[in-house]
């Protein structure tokens, strides 16, 4: 059983928010039918479209990280 969210977070840590991440995840899906099936189930459970679910999830992570820093700065904290 695959943890799709963990796989995507690992890819994001490794490649940042780049086309390399997109390419690697798509290749993983192409070469691993079990992962592809698990991804389809994950998308259905999370309410994502299969074609864009991984990208939507990555974008949510990025927005969440940005929100944390915005909130931090809002209260007068400087880096």
C-alpha positions as CSV (number, residue, x, y, z in Angstrom):
1,X,0.0,0.0,0.0
2,X,1.3,3.4,-1.0
3,X,1.0,6.7,0.9
4,X,0.4,9.0,-2.0
5,X,0.6,12.1,0.2
6,X,4.0,11.0,1.6
7,X,5.3,10.2,-1.9
8,X,4.3,13.7,-3.1
9,X,5.9,15.4,-0.1
10,X,9.1,13.5,-0.6
11,X,9.2,14.5,-4.3
12,X,8.5,18.1,-3.3
13,X,11.4,18.0,-0.8
14,X,13.7,16.5,-3.4
15,X,12.8,18.5,-6.5
16,X,11.0,21.6,-5.1
17,X,8.0,22.8,-7.1
18,X,9.5,22.0,-10.6
19,X,8.7,20.2,-13.8
20,X,11.1,17.5,-12.6
21,X,8.7,16.6,-9.8
22,X,5.9,16.4,-12.4
23,X,7.9,14.3,-14.7
24,X,9.2,11.9,-12.0
25,X,5.7,11.3,-10.5
26,X,4.2,10.7,-14.0
27,X,6.9,8.2,-14.7
28,X,6.3,6.5,-11.4
29,X,2.6,6.1,-12.3
30,X,3.4,4.9,-15.8
31,X,5.9,2.2,-14.6
32,X,4.0,1.0,-11.4
33,X,0.4,-0.2,-12.0
34,X,-0.2,-0.7,-8.3
35,X,0.8,2.9,-7.6
36,X,-1.3,4.1,-10.4
37,X,-4.4,2.3,-9.0
38,X,-3.6,3.5,-5.5
39,X,-3.3,7.1,-6.9
40,X,-6.7,6.8,-8.6
41,X,-8.3,5.7,-5.3
42,X,-6.5,8.5,-3.4
43,X,-7.8,11.1,-5.9
44,X,-11.3,9.8,-5.6
45,X,-11.1,9.8,-1.8
46,X,-9.6,13.3,-1.7
47,X,-11.9,14.7,-4.3
48,X,-9.2,15.4,-6.9
49,X,-9.3,14.9,-10.6
50,X,-6.9,12.2,-11.6
51,X,-5.2,14.3,-14.2
52,X,-4.4,17.1,-11.8
53,X,-4.7,15.6,-8.3
54,X,-1.0,15.4,-7.5
55,X,-0.4,19.0,-8.8
56,X,-3.4,20.3,-6.8
57,X,-2.1,18.6,-3.6
58,X,1.4,20.0,-4.2
59,X,-0.1,23.5,-4.7
60,X,-2.0,23.1,-1.4
61,X,1.2,22.3,0.4
62,X,3.0,25.3,-1.1
63,X,0.1,27.6,-0.2
64,X,0.0,26.2,3.3
65,X,3.7,26.9,3.8
66,X,3.3,30.4,2.4
67,X,0.4,31.0,4.8
68,X,2.4,30.0,7.8
69,X,5.1,32.5,6.9
70,X,2.5,35.2,6.2
71,X,0.9,34.6,9.6
72,X,4.3,34.7,11.3
73,X,5.2,38.0,9.7
74,X,1.8,39.5,10.4
75,X,2.6,39.5,14.1
76,X,5.7,41.6,13.7
77,X,8.2,38.8,13.4
78,X,11.1,39.4,11.0
79,X,13.5,36.9,9.7
